[in-house]
Amino acid sequence: MRNMLRKEFKLAMHPIAIIFLSFSAMLLIPNYPYYVAFFYLGLAVFFTCLNGRENYDILYSISLPVRKKDIVKARFLFVIILQLSQIALAIPFAILRQNLPVPCNQVGMEANIAFFGLSFVLFGIFNLVFFRIYYKDVNKVGKAFLISSIVVFLYIMVVESCTHILFFAKNYLDTKDTYYLKEKLIVLVVGMLIYSITTLIAYRKSVKDFEALDL
């Protein structure tokens, strides 16, 4: 598995993924829907899978002495590492923003602990939708990305709207981390659990679909 993961980073990964990781700095932009910064990582996954299709990455991988299950596992581990890296890179920018003399985000959720919990849910939704479609037919990368993008943006619209509509989200979650820390930590933990569960479901379903795929 170590060699397969190395293959993902050295041969499969599209270079734009590194650029999109730097988009964590977008949390410093005043009055911006910060979830969009994390959406770009889904675009990096799309480019990686698209580039793999054009370069016959799947055909190369199945020619190796590995199980089809290991091919899927390596791709999932690769994506999970990218997603966790983006979260980690975004944390310092979120802390910096909260200590800058600027007003709270007027567009949607402030870059705080609750925001990261809801961002974990965003990643989990993307993994579930994108890979469930992708591994049914690895040649239809565009379809997988289009549908997953629609679902993700619907999710972003809902959670951002909640910060303006729902009392709890507006007055408890959409605040700086010095306020209502307990509530924000609960959202973070729940978000991480949802991410873990949805990604695990996506992985198991993807393995089943990919093993049944006639290449």
C-alpha positions, 0 to 999 in steps of 0.5 A, a space after each residue: 500500500 505504501 508503494 501505491 500511495 507513493 504512486 498516487 502522489 508522484 504519478 497520479 496527482 495533478 500539480 494544481 492540487 498543490 496550488 489549491 491547497 494554498 487556497 486555505 489563505 482565502 479565509 483572510 478575504 473579507 466577507 466571502 463564503 469560505 466553504 468555496 475555498 475547500 470546494 477547490 480541493 474537489 476540483 483538484 481531485 477531479 483534475 487528478 482523476 481526469 488526468 489519470 483517464 487521459 494517461 491510462 492510470 487505471 489500466 496501468 494500476 490494474 496491470 500491477 500485482 495489486 488487488 483492485 481494492 488496493 487501487 481504490 484504497 490508495 486513491 481514497 487515502 490520497 484524497 483524505 490526506 489532501 483534505 486533512 492537509 487543507 484543514 490543517 493549513 487553513 487553521 492558522 489563517 482562521 486564527 489570524 483572521 479572528 485576531 485581525 481588527 476586521 468585522 465578522 464575515 457578513 456573507 456567511 459563517 465566520 472562520 471558526 471551530 464550527 466552520 471546520 466541523 461543517 467543512 468536514 461534512 462538505 468533504 464527506 458529502 463530496 467523497 460520497 457523491 463523487 466516488 460513488 459515481 466515479 467508480 461505477 465508470 472511471 471514464 465518466 469523470 465529468 459526470 461524477 464531478 458535475 453531480 458532486 459539485 451541484 450537491 456540494 454547492 447546495 450544501 454550501 447554500 443551505 449552511 450559509 443561509 442558516 447563519 442568517 435564518 436560524 437563531 442557533 447558527 446565527 447567534 451561537 455558531 457564527 461568532 468568534 471562538 471566544 464565545 460559545 466554545 462548547 457548542 462549536 466543539 460539538 459541531 466540530 466533533 459531529 462534523 468529523 464523525 459524519 466525514 468519517 462515516 460518509 467517507 467509509 461508506 463511499 470507500 466500501 461502495 466504491 470497492 464493490 463497484 470497481 471490482 464489478 467494473 469490466 475493464 
